[in-house]
Amino acid sequence: MSVSPVPPASFDPVDDRNGVPGDAGAVGDLARRYANTAAEIESQAAHLRTLTSQARSSWKSEAGDNFVSVAGDLSERIVKAQGRYEAAARALNQYADGLADVQTDAYDAVRRAQAAEDEQRALRNSDPTPAGAGATPEQVAAAGEARRLHDNAVQAAGDRLSTATSDYREAVEEYHRIARDAAGILRNGRDDDVADGWWDRNAGWISKVLDVLSAIALVLTIAAVIIAVVATGGTLLAALVPLLLAGSTLLTGVSLLGHTALWATDNGSLSDVLWDLAGVLTLGLGKGVTAGARGLLSVASRTGGRVAGARAGRAAFSAAGRSSLLYDVGRFVPFARPVMSLSPGLRASFGAADSAAATASAGVATAAATAASSGLTRGLAMADLPTAQALSAINHVRQTVGNSAQLSVLTGLAGAMVVGGTTVPGVVTNGKSALDIHTNFFAEPAQEARDQAARADIVDQWSMPLSPHR
């Protein structure tokens, strides 16, 4: 057991106070109490684990399941507290041992400094007598030697005082070092998740607020889809759609940030984060899906124009009583058209075919530009009007041109992109939000009531009687 040495009555001349205060014996006693508490916690945790194991195998009921959950959680938490007490005992033991050693060195240095100062003072008060005017050479030499020895003694006392002062300061520095080391052990011992942080204390109401934000975002999305389906372009209702979707995206983004923070602090689930992320990406994918749909519309318009123009050209040749094969030969075989155009009749037929092809291609371009979105396409696009308009235009091009394998592929690709990139994720995310609303506002309160009853059942079945049975 470490015991602090008796301090000097005064710390002059090295300090105006005790630079290494403390009672090593009291610190050691406190360390033993912390160690005993840690051992008791370990014993109780083992007892709880035994009860939990017995309840899991023999108490088959909802109350038993609740007891297993509560007791198991309590066991884990008090084991973490045990770590705190063990860290405190270790830090205090280490500090007590170091404190006693440091105090021993410091107090010894103070006493050596005081002795050196006393000796120095005494020497200065007893200067040797100098040789007189009529002193002999031997007397002068003796007086000089006495002065030299006296001065050397004063210097030696001064050196001892300086050394003792330096030793004392080193002891004070060591005192602060062992205090910092002990504080570090205590800080590390606190990193055990036993104490509730800000997120732990406020997770309940934050989760409820995020649920409300998710519910509002869902309502805004549904309203935007309904308005987009029933409204026509250019109306005031149609102008509300992007505003509603922007508000829904903003609220979902806030919910994503909140659920991410809750999950990072072990107060939420990763599934909430992923669902919010899906919601943000679903609405955010509108730009990407819109760009893809518009790109496919451009390809479909050019492809449809070529197909319609080729059909119109061949029809013009047929109307002139010529084989449509001649028109295809003029289109695809190099130098064939200039050669065939040497014939005035064929030159006129090519001119009529070119005019018909240009008119047909222009008609396809007009059909693509003037196509309006329908309720179906607006619903599939989850109220994204540009995407819905592009999807409707691609279908309109296909209807205008007629049967075409290329246009069929482009139409199917556009539909799959919109449905896969917007419709399905949007429906799934909104369905999850609706299910969460039901769970948070209806199912969870009912479950809480059942849990309260189960906890009361635990108390009834496991509490000791207040008075002995007779």
C-alpha positions as CSV (number, residue, x, y, z in Angstrom):
1,M,0.0,0.0,0.0
2,S,1.4,3.4,-1.0
3,V,1.6,6.0,1.7
4,S,2.5,9.7,1.2
5,P,5.5,10.9,3.2
6,V,5.3,13.7,5.7
7,P,5.7,17.0,3.8
8,P,8.1,19.7,5.1
9,A,6.6,22.5,7.2
10,S,7.7,25.0,4.5
11,F,8.7,24.7,0.8
12,D,11.0,27.7,0.9
13,P,13.3,28.3,-0.9
14,V,12.1,26.2,-3.9
15,D,8.4,27.0,-3.9
16,D,5.8,29.1,-2.1
17,R,3.5,26.1,-1.8
18,N,3.4,22.3,-2.0
19,G,3.8,21.5,-5.7
20,V,3.0,17.8,-5.4
21,P,-0.1,17.7,-3.1
22,G,-2.2,14.7,-2.5
23,D,-2.7,11.7,-0.2
24,A,-1.4,8.5,-1.8
25,G,-3.0,6.3,0.9
26,A,-6.5,7.9,0.3
27,V,-6.1,7.5,-3.4
28,G,-5.1,3.8,-3.0
29,D,-8.2,3.2,-0.7
30,L,-10.4,4.7,-3.4
31,A,-8.8,2.5,-6.0
32,R,-9.6,-0.6,-4.0
33,R,-13.2,0.5,-3.6
34,Y,-13.5,0.9,-7.4
35,A,-11.9,-2.5,-7.9
36,N,-14.3,-4.1,-5.5
37,T,-17.2,-2.5,-7.3
38,A,-16.0,-3.8,-10.6
39,A,-15.8,-7.4,-9.1
40,E,-19.3,-7.1,-7.8
41,I,-20.6,-5.9,-11.2
42,E,-18.9,-8.9,-12.8
43,S,-20.7,-11.2,-10.4
44,Q,-24.1,-9.6,-10.9
45,A,-23.6,-9.7,-14.7
46,A,-22.9,-13.4,-14.5
47,H,-26.0,-13.8,-12.4
48,L,-28.1,-12.0,-15.0
49,R,-26.7,-14.2,-17.8
50,T,-27.6,-17.2,-15.8
51,L,-31.2,-15.9,-15.3
52,T,-31.4,-15.1,-19.0
53,S,-30.3,-18.5,-20.0
54,Q,-32.8,-20.2,-17.6
55,A,-35.6,-17.9,-18.8
56,R,-34.9,-18.6,-22.4
57,S,-35.2,-22.3,-21.9
58,S,-38.0,-22.5,-19.4
59,W,-40.1,-19.3,-19.6
60,K,-42.0,-19.7,-22.9
61,S,-44.2,-16.6,-23.1
62,E,-44.2,-13.1,-24.3
63,A,-43.3,-11.9,-20.8
64,G,-40.4,-14.4,-20.8
65,D,-39.2,-13.1,-24.1
66,N,-39.3,-9.5,-22.8
67,F,-37.4,-10.6,-19.7
68,V,-34.7,-12.2,-21.8
69,S,-34.4,-9.1,-23.9
70,V,-34.3,-6.7,-20.9
71,A,-32.1,-8.8,-18.7
72,G,-29.7,-9.5,-21.6
73,D,-29.5,-5.8,-22.4
74,L,-29.0,-4.9,-18.8
75,S,-26.2,-7.5,-18.5
76,E,-24.4,-5.9,-21.5
77,R,-24.7,-2.4,-20.1
78,I,-23.4,-3.2,-16.6
79,V,-20.5,-5.1,-18.1
80,K,-19.6,-1.9,-19.9
81,A,-19.9,-0.1,-16.5
82,Q,-17.6,-2.7,-15.1
83,G,-15.0,-1.6,-17.6
84,R,-15.3,2.0,-16.3
85,Y,-14.7,0.9,-12.7
86,E,-11.8,-1.3,-13.6
87,A,-10.2,1.6,-15.6
88,A,-10.7,3.9,-12.6
89,A,-9.1,1.4,-10.2
90,R,-6.2,0.9,-12.5
91,A,-5.7,4.7,-13.0
92,L,-6.0,5.4,-9.3
93,N,-3.6,2.6,-8.3
94,Q,-1.0,3.8,-10.8
95,Y,-1.4,7.4,-9.7
96,A,-1.2,6.5,-6.0
97,D,2.1,4.6,-6.5
98,G,3.6,7.4,-8.6
99,L,2.4,10.0,-6.2
100,A,4.2,8.5,-3.3
101,D,7.4,8.2,-5.2
102,V,7.2,11.7,-6.6
103,Q,6.4,13.2,-3.1
104,T,9.3,11.3,-1.6
105,D,11.7,12.8,-4.2
106,A,10.1,16.3,-4.0
107,Y,10.2,16.5,-0.2
108,D,13.7,15.2,-0.1
109,A,14.7,17.9,-2.6
110,V,13.0,20.6,-0.5
111,R,14.8,19.5,2.7
112,R,18.2,19.4,0.9
113,A,17.6,22.9,-0.5
114,Q,16.7,24.2,2.9
115,A,19.8,22.7,4.4
116,A,22.0,24.1,1.7
117,E,20.4,27.6,2.1
118,D,20.9,27.4,5.9
119,E,24.6,26.4,5.4
120,Q,25.1,29.2,2.9
121,R,23.5,31.7,5.2
122,A,25.7,30.6,8.1
123,L,28.8,30.8,6.0
124,R,28.0,34.3,4.9
125,N,27.5,35.3,8.5
126,S,31.0,34.0,9.5
127,D,33.5,35.5,7.1
128,P,37.1,34.7,8.1
129,T,39.2,37.4,9.7
130,P,41.6,39.0,7.2
131,A,45.3,39.5,8.0
132,G,46.2,42.7,9.8
133,A,48.6,45.4,8.7
134,G,51.5,44.0,10.7
135,A,50.8,40.3,9.8
136,T,53.7,38.1,8.9
137,P,53.8,36.5,5.5
138,E,52.8,33.2,7.1
139,Q,49.7,34.9,8.6
140,V,48.8,36.5,5.3
141,A,49.0,33.1,3.6
142,A,46.9,31.5,6.3
143,A,44.3,34.2,6.0
144,G,44.1,33.8,2.2
145,E,43.7,30.1,2.5
146,A,40.9,30.5,5.0
147,R,39.2,32.9,2.6
148,R,39.5,30.5,-0.3
149,L,38.1,27.6,1.7
150,H,35.3,29.8,3.0
151,D,34.4,30.9,-0.5
152,N,34.5,27.3,-1.8
153,A,32.2,26.2,1.0
154,V,29.7,29.0,0.1
155,Q,29.9,28.0,-3.6
156,A,29.4,24.3,-2.8
157,A,26.3,25.2,-0.7
158,G,25.0,27.3,-3.6
159,D,25.5,24.4,-6.0
160,R,23.7,22.0,-3.6
161,L,20.8,24.5,-3.4
162,S,20.7,24.7,-7.3
163,T,20.7,20.9,-7.6
164,A,18.0,20.5,-5.0
165,T,15.8,23.1,-6.7
166,S,16.3,21.4,-10.1
167,D,15.4,18.0,-8.5
168,Y,12.3,19.5,-7.0
169,R,11.1,21.0,-10.3
170,E,11.7,17.6,-12.0
171,A,9.6,16.0,-9.3
172,V,6.8,18.5,-10.0
173,E,7.0,17.8,-13.7
174,E,6.8,14.0,-13.0
175,Y,3.8,14.7,-10.7
176,H,1.9,16.4,-13.6
177,R,2.9,13.6,-16.0
178,I,1.5,10.8,-13.8
179,A,-1.7,12.9,-13.3
180,R,-2.1,13.2,-17.1
181,D,-1.5,9.5,-17.6
182,A,-4.2,8.7,-15.0
183,A,-6.6,11.1,-16.6
184,G,-5.9,9.4,-20.0
185,I,-6.8,6.0,-18.6
186,L,-10.0,7.5,-17.1
187,R,-10.9,9.1,-20.4
188,N,-10.4,5.9,-22.4
189,G,-12.5,4.1,-19.8
190,R,-15.4,6.4,-20.5
191,D,-15.4,5.5,-24.2
192,D,-17.8,2.6,-23.5
193,D,-21.2,3.9,-24.8
194,V,-22.6,3.6,-21.2
195,A,-23.6,7.3,-20.9
196,D,-26.2,8.5,-23.3
197,G,-25.0,11.1,-25.8
198,W,-27.1,13.9,-27.3
199,W,-28.5,11.6,-30.1
200,D,-29.3,8.9,-27.6
201,R,-31.3,11.3,-25.4
202,N,-33.1,12.9,-28.3
203,A,-33.5,9.9,-30.7
204,G,-37.2,9.4,-29.8
205,W,-38.6,12.7,-30.8
206,I,-36.2,13.1,-33.7
207,S,-37.4,9.8,-35.1
208,K,-41.0,10.9,-34.8
209,V,-40.2,14.2,-36.6
210,L,-38.5,12.3,-39.4
211,D,-41.6,10.0,-39.7
212,V,-43.8,13.1,-40.0
213,L,-41.5,14.5,-42.7
214,S,-41.6,11.2,-44.6
215,A,-45.4,11.2,-44.4
216,I,-45.6,14.8,-45.8
217,A,-43.2,13.9,-48.6
218,L,-45.4,10.9,-49.5
219,V,-48.5,13.1,-49.6
220,L,-46.7,15.6,-51.8
221,T,-45.5,12.9,-54.2
222,I,-49.0,11.4,-54.4
223,A,-50.5,14.8,-55.0
224,A,-48.0,15.5,-57.8
225,V,-48.8,12.2,-59.5
226,I,-52.5,12.7,-59.3
227,I,-52.2,16.3,-60.7
228,A,-49.9,15.2,-63.4
229,V,-52.3,12.5,-64.5
230,V,-55.4,14.7,-64.7
231,A,-53.9,18.0,-65.7
232,T,-53.0,19.2,-69.2
233,G,-49.9,21.1,-70.1
234,G,-49.9,24.8,-69.5
235,T,-52.5,24.9,-66.7
236,L,-51.9,26.2,-63.3
237,L,-52.3,22.7,-61.8
238,A,-49.6,21.4,-64.1
239,A,-47.2,24.2,-62.9
240,L,-47.7,22.9,-59.3
241,V,-46.2,19.5,-60.1
242,P,-42.5,20.4,-60.1
243,L,-43.0,22.5,-56.9
244,L,-44.6,19.5,-55.2
245,L,-41.9,17.2,-56.3
246,A,-39.2,19.6,-55.2
247,G,-40.8,19.9,-51.8
248,S,-41.0,16.1,-51.5
249,T,-37.4,15.7,-52.5
250,L,-36.3,18.3,-49.9
251,L,-38.2,16.6,-47.1
252,T,-36.9,13.2,-48.1
253,G,-33.4,14.6,-48.1
254,V,-33.8,16.0,-44.6
255,S,-35.2,12.6,-43.5
256,L,-32.2,10.9,-45.1
257,L,-29.7,13.1,-43.1
258,G,-31.6,12.5,-39.9
259,H,-31.9,8.7,-40.3
260,T,-28.2,8.6,-41.3
261,A,-27.2,10.4,-38.0
262,L,-29.5,8.1,-36.0
263,W,-28.0,5.0,-37.6
264,A,-24.4,6.2,-37.1
265,T,-25.1,6.7,-33.4
266,D,-26.8,3.2,-33.0
267,N,-30.3,4.8,-32.6
268,G,-31.7,3.9,-36.0
269,S,-31.6,1.2,-38.7
270,L,-29.7,1.0,-41.9
271,S,-32.9,0.1,-43.7
272,D,-34.4,3.6,-42.9
273,V,-31.3,5.2,-44.5
274,L,-31.5,3.0,-47.6
275,W,-35.2,3.7,-48.1
276,D,-34.7,7.4,-47.8
277,L,-31.8,7.2,-50.2
278,A,-34.0,5.3,-52.6
279,G,-36.6,8.0,-52.3
280,V,-34.2,10.8,-53.0
281,L,-32.6,8.9,-55.9
282,T,-36.0,8.0,-57.4
283,L,-37.1,11.7,-57.6
284,G,-33.6,12.7,-58.5
285,L,-33.4,10.2,-61.3
286,G,-36.0,12.2,-63.1
287,K,-33.3,14.3,-64.8
288,G,-31.3,11.2,-65.8
289,V,-34.4,9.3,-67.1
290,T,-35.7,12.5,-68.8
291,A,-32.3,12.9,-70.6
292,G,-32.4,9.2,-71.6
293,A,-36.0,9.4,-72.8
294,R,-35.3,12.6,-74.9
295,G,-32.2,10.9,-76.4
296,L,-34.3,7.9,-77.4
297,L,-37.0,10.3,-78.8
298,S,-34.3,12.0,-81.0
299,V,-33.2,8.6,-82.3
300,A,-36.8,7.5,-82.8
301,S,-37.6,10.7,-84.7
302,R,-34.7,10.3,-87.1
303,T,-35.3,6.6,-87.5
304,G,-39.0,7.1,-88.1
305,G,-38.3,9.9,-90.6
306,R,-36.0,7.6,-92.5
307,V,-38.5,4.7,-92.5
308,A,-41.4,7.0,-93.4
309,G,-39.4,8.7,-96.2
310,A,-38.3,5.4,-97.7
311,R,-41.8,4.1,-97.7
312,A,-43.1,7.3,-99.3
313,G,-40.4,7.2,-101.9
314,R,-41.1,3.6,-102.8
315,A,-44.8,4.4,-103.0
316,A,-44.1,7.3,-105.4
317,F,-42.2,5.0,-107.7
318,S,-45.1,2.5,-107.5
319,A,-47.6,5.2,-108.3
320,A,-45.6,6.2,-111.4
321,G,-45.8,2.6,-112.6
322,R,-42.2,1.8,-111.8
323,S,-40.8,-0.9,-109.5
324,S,-40.0,0.3,-106.0
325,L,-36.8,-1.7,-106.2
326,L,-35.4,0.9,-108.6
327,Y,-35.8,3.5,-105.8
328,D,-33.9,1.3,-103.3
329,V,-31.2,0.7,-105.9
330,G,-30.8,4.4,-106.4
331,R,-30.6,4.9,-102.6
332,F,-28.1,2.2,-101.7
333,V,-26.0,1.3,-104.8
334,P,-23.2,3.8,-105.4
335,F,-23.4,5.8,-108.6
336,A,-26.6,4.0,-109.5
337,R,-28.9,7.1,-109.2
338,P,-26.8,9.4,-111.4
339,V,-26.7,6.8,-114.1
340,M,-30.4,6.0,-113.9
341,S,-31.2,9.8,-113.8
342,L,-29.9,10.0,-117.4
343,S,-33.3,8.7,-118.2
344,P,-35.8,11.7,-118.1
345,G,-38.6,9.4,-116.8
346,L,-36.5,8.0,-114.0
347,R,-35.2,11.5,-113.1
348,A,-38.7,12.7,-112.7
349,S,-39.7,9.7,-110.6
350,F,-36.7,10.2,-108.3
351,G,-37.7,13.9,-107.9
352,A,-41.3,12.9,-107.0
353,A,-40.0,10.3,-104.6
354,D,-37.7,12.8,-102.9
355,S,-40.5,15.2,-102.4
356,A,-42.8,12.5,-101.0
357,A,-40.0,11.3,-98.7
358,A,-39.3,14.8,-97.4
359,T,-43.0,15.4,-96.7
360,A,-43.2,12.1,-94.9
361,S,-40.1,12.8,-92.8
362,A,-41.4,16.2,-91.9
363,G,-44.7,14.7,-90.8
364,V,-42.9,12.4,-88.4
365,A,-40.9,15.3,-87.0
366,T,-44.1,17.3,-86.5
367,A,-45.8,14.3,-84.8
368,A,-42.8,14.0,-82.4
369,A,-42.8,17.8,-81.7
370,T,-46.6,18.1,-81.1
371,A,-47.2,15.0,-79.1
372,A,-48.7,15.7,-75.7
373,S,-48.3,13.6,-72.6
374,S,-51.1,11.4,-71.6
375,G,-52.4,10.4,-68.2
376,L,-50.9,7.0,-68.5
377,T,-47.4,8.3,-69.4
378,R,-47.6,10.9,-66.6
379,G,-48.5,8.3,-64.1
380,L,-45.6,6.0,-65.3
381,A,-43.2,8.9,-65.1
382,M,-44.3,9.6,-61.5
383,A,-45.4,13.1,-62.5
384,D,-42.2,14.0,-64.4
385,L,-43.8,15.9,-67.3
386,P,-40.7,16.1,-69.6
387,T,-40.2,12.3,-69.3
388,A,-43.9,11.7,-69.8
389,Q,-43.9,13.9,-72.9
390,A,-40.9,12.2,-74.4
391,L,-42.4,8.7,-73.8
392,S,-45.7,9.8,-75.5
393,A,-43.8,11.3,-78.4
394,I,-41.9,8.1,-79.0
395,N,-45.2,6.1,-79.0
396,H,-46.7,8.8,-81.4
397,V,-43.8,8.4,-83.8
398,R,-44.3,4.7,-83.9
399,Q,-48.1,5.1,-84.5
400,T,-47.5,7.6,-87.2
401,V,-44.9,5.6,-89.1
402,G,-46.6,2.2,-88.6
403,N,-45.1,-1.2,-88.1
404,S,-41.3,-1.0,-87.8
405,A,-38.9,-3.4,-86.0
406,Q,-36.5,-0.5,-85.2
407,L,-39.2,1.7,-83.7
408,S,-40.7,-1.2,-81.8
409,V,-37.3,-1.8,-80.1
410,L,-36.9,1.9,-79.3
411,T,-40.4,2.2,-77.9
412,G,-39.9,-0.9,-75.7
413,L,-36.5,0.4,-74.5
414,A,-38.0,3.8,-73.6
415,G,-40.9,2.2,-71.7
416,A,-38.5,-0.2,-69.8
417,M,-36.2,2.7,-68.9
418,V,-39.1,4.9,-67.5
419,V,-40.8,2.0,-65.7
420,G,-37.5,0.6,-64.3
421,G,-35.9,3.9,-63.4
422,T,-38.9,5.8,-62.2
423,T,-42.2,3.9,-61.8
424,V,-41.1,0.8,-59.9
425,P,-38.7,2.6,-57.5
426,G,-41.2,5.3,-56.9
427,V,-44.1,2.9,-56.2
428,V,-41.9,0.8,-53.9
429,T,-40.5,3.7,-52.0
430,N,-43.9,5.3,-51.6
431,G,-45.4,2.0,-50.6
432,K,-42.6,1.7,-47.9
433,S,-43.4,5.2,-46.7
434,A,-47.1,4.4,-46.4
435,L,-46.3,1.2,-44.5
436,D,-44.0,3.1,-42.2
437,I,-46.8,5.6,-41.5
438,H,-49.1,2.7,-40.5
439,T,-46.4,1.2,-38.4
440,N,-45.3,4.4,-36.7
441,F,-48.7,5.8,-36.0
442,F,-50.8,2.7,-35.5
443,A,-48.9,-0.6,-35.0
444,E,-46.1,0.7,-32.8
445,P,-48.4,2.3,-30.2
446,A,-50.3,-0.9,-29.9
447,Q,-47.1,-2.9,-29.5
448,E,-46.0,-0.5,-26.8
449,A,-49.1,-1.1,-24.9
450,R,-48.5,-4.9,-25.2
451,D,-44.9,-4.4,-24.0
452,Q,-46.1,-2.4,-21.0
453,A,-48.4,-5.3,-20.1
454,A,-45.5,-7.7,-20.6
455,R,-43.3,-5.7,-18.3
456,A,-46.0,-5.7,-15.6
457,D,-46.2,-9.5,-16.0
458,I,-42.4,-9.7,-15.5
459,V,-42.7,-7.8,-12.3
460,D,-45.6,-10.0,-11.1
461,Q,-43.8,-13.2,-11.8
462,W,-40.2,-12.3,-10.8
463,S,-40.6,-9.9,-7.9
464,M,-40.0,-11.2,-4.3
465,P,-43.0,-11.2,-2.0
466,L,-43.2,-8.3,0.4
467,S,-43.8,-10.5,3.5
468,P,-43.0,-14.1,4.2
469,H,-45.6,-16.8,3.7
470,R,-47.0,-18.2,6.8
